[in-house]
Amino acid sequence: PPSEPERRRALLLSILGSVGERTVLLPPFHAGFGGNVHIGDDFFGNVNLTFVDDVDIRIGDGVMIAPSVTLTTTGHPVHPARRVDFARFSEPIVIEDKVWIGSNAVVLPGVRIGYGSVIGAGSVVSRDVPPMSVAVGTPCRVLRRVTDEDLSTRTVGDLDG
């Protein structure tokens, strides 16, 4: 229960590969293995976070993840003949420091999300996102840079560019 933060932390430490200080991961969450998930300091993960961690998922410091996000390191070949016996491929995911990922986003195998970037709600991230970028959509594309103007606003801004 929320009233037992030490017990909650002990459970996270026993399930995940590594867990930084001041980590909040709200239940429920799901992990395929758990041991391949590495979370930095000052992390906030909201409800229904799913880790498909066949290989490493590395999350930096100061990262915030909204509800119902999926981080999946594994996919399957396109051609059905290559999916015999559930054939798959796996590539690590890296989320650098100070990233914010919006609700219902999906991050696919091999993706790196750069420092300070924002991923819009509902995005499907299939390619790397450079540092200090706002990226949105399906497929996810960089909309604009994060700038000092963002210090005085709460929104992404003009989506038409």
C-alpha positions as CSV (number, residue, x, y, z in Angstrom):
1,P,0.0,0.0,0.0
2,P,1.0,3.7,-0.5
3,S,1.5,3.9,3.3
4,E,4.5,1.5,3.1
5,P,7.1,3.3,0.9
6,E,10.0,1.2,2.2
7,R,8.2,-2.0,1.4
8,R,7.2,-0.7,-2.1
9,R,10.9,0.2,-2.7
10,A,12.1,-3.2,-1.6
11,L,9.7,-4.9,-4.0
12,L,10.9,-2.7,-6.9
13,L,14.5,-3.5,-6.0
14,S,13.7,-7.2,-6.0
15,I,11.8,-7.1,-9.4
16,L,13.8,-4.6,-11.5
17,G,17.5,-4.6,-12.5
18,S,18.3,-1.3,-10.8
19,V,16.3,1.5,-9.2
20,G,17.5,5.0,-8.5
21,E,16.6,7.2,-5.5
22,R,13.3,8.9,-5.2
23,T,11.6,6.5,-7.6
24,V,7.8,6.4,-7.9
25,L,6.3,3.6,-10.0
26,L,2.6,3.4,-9.5
27,P,0.8,0.1,-9.7
28,P,-0.2,-1.7,-11.6
29,F,2.9,-2.1,-13.9
30,H,4.0,-5.1,-16.0
31,A,7.4,-6.4,-16.8
32,G,8.3,-9.4,-18.9
33,F,11.4,-10.1,-16.9
34,G,12.1,-7.1,-14.8
35,G,15.8,-7.6,-14.4
36,N,16.5,-5.8,-17.7
37,V,14.8,-2.6,-16.5
38,H,17.2,0.0,-15.1
39,I,15.7,3.2,-13.7
40,G,17.6,6.4,-12.7
41,D,16.9,8.9,-9.9
42,D,13.8,11.0,-9.6
43,F,11.7,8.8,-11.8
44,F,7.9,9.0,-11.9
45,G,6.0,6.2,-13.7
46,N,2.2,6.4,-13.7
47,V,-0.2,3.5,-13.8
48,N,-0.2,0.7,-16.4
49,L,3.4,1.1,-17.5
50,T,4.5,-2.0,-19.4
51,F,8.1,-3.0,-19.9
52,V,8.7,-5.7,-22.6
53,D,12.2,-6.2,-21.4
54,D,13.7,-9.1,-23.3
55,V,16.9,-6.9,-23.4
56,D,17.8,-3.7,-21.6
57,I,15.5,-0.8,-21.0
58,R,17.6,2.1,-19.6
59,I,15.8,5.1,-18.1
60,G,17.8,8.1,-17.0
61,D,17.3,10.6,-14.2
62,G,14.3,12.9,-13.9
63,V,12.1,11.0,-16.4
64,M,8.3,11.2,-16.2
65,I,6.1,8.6,-17.9
66,A,2.3,9.1,-18.1
67,P,-0.4,6.4,-17.8
68,S,-0.6,3.3,-20.1
69,V,2.8,3.6,-21.8
70,T,4.5,0.6,-23.4
71,L,8.2,0.3,-23.7
72,T,8.9,-2.8,-25.9
73,T,12.3,-4.1,-26.8
74,T,11.0,-6.9,-28.9
75,G,9.2,-7.3,-32.2
76,H,8.5,-10.0,-34.8
77,P,9.6,-10.3,-38.5
78,V,7.2,-9.0,-41.1
79,H,7.3,-12.1,-43.3
80,P,5.2,-14.9,-41.9
81,A,7.7,-17.6,-42.9
82,R,10.2,-15.9,-40.5
83,R,7.7,-16.0,-37.6
84,V,7.9,-19.8,-37.3
85,D,8.3,-20.8,-33.6
86,F,7.5,-17.2,-32.6
87,A,10.7,-15.8,-34.0
88,R,11.5,-12.4,-32.7
89,F,14.2,-9.7,-32.6
90,S,15.2,-7.6,-29.6
91,E,17.0,-4.2,-29.4
92,P,17.5,-2.1,-26.2
93,I,15.7,1.1,-25.5
94,V,17.4,4.1,-24.0
95,I,15.5,7.0,-22.5
96,E,17.9,9.8,-21.5
97,D,17.6,12.2,-18.6
98,K,14.6,14.6,-18.1
99,V,12.4,13.0,-20.8
100,W,8.6,13.2,-20.5
101,I,6.5,10.6,-22.3
102,G,2.7,11.2,-22.6
103,S,-0.2,8.8,-22.0
104,N,-0.7,5.8,-24.3
105,A,2.7,6.2,-26.1
106,V,4.5,3.1,-27.4
107,V,8.3,3.1,-27.7
108,L,9.5,0.4,-30.1
109,P,12.8,-1.7,-30.1
110,G,16.1,0.1,-30.6
111,V,14.8,3.6,-29.9
112,R,16.8,6.3,-28.0
113,I,15.0,9.3,-26.8
114,G,17.3,12.2,-26.2
115,Y,17.8,14.4,-23.2
116,G,14.9,16.7,-22.3
117,S,12.6,15.6,-25.0
118,V,8.8,15.3,-24.8
119,I,6.9,12.5,-26.5
120,G,3.2,13.4,-27.2
121,A,0.3,11.3,-25.9
122,G,-0.6,8.4,-28.2
123,S,2.6,8.5,-30.2
124,V,4.3,5.4,-31.6
125,V,8.1,6.0,-31.4
126,S,9.8,3.9,-34.0
127,R,12.9,6.1,-34.5
128,D,15.4,7.9,-32.3
129,V,14.3,11.3,-31.0
130,P,17.1,13.9,-30.7
131,P,17.7,15.8,-27.4
132,M,15.4,18.8,-26.5
133,S,12.7,17.9,-29.0
134,V,8.9,17.7,-29.0
135,A,7.9,14.7,-31.0
136,V,4.3,13.5,-31.6
137,G,2.2,11.3,-33.8
138,T,1.9,7.9,-35.4
139,P,4.6,7.4,-36.5
140,C,6.2,9.8,-34.1
141,R,8.0,12.8,-35.7
142,V,9.9,15.7,-34.3
143,L,7.5,18.7,-34.3
144,R,9.9,21.3,-32.9
145,R,12.7,22.0,-30.5
146,V,12.2,22.7,-26.8
147,T,13.2,26.3,-26.3
148,D,13.4,28.9,-23.5
149,E,9.9,30.1,-24.7
150,D,8.6,26.8,-23.1
151,L,9.6,28.2,-19.7
152,S,6.5,30.4,-19.8
153,T,3.9,28.0,-21.3
154,R,2.3,24.7,-20.4
155,T,1.4,23.5,-23.9
156,V,3.2,22.1,-27.0
157,G,2.1,25.1,-29.0
158,D,1.1,25.5,-32.6
159,L,0.8,22.0,-34.0
160,D,0.8,23.4,-37.6
161,G,4.4,24.4,-37.3
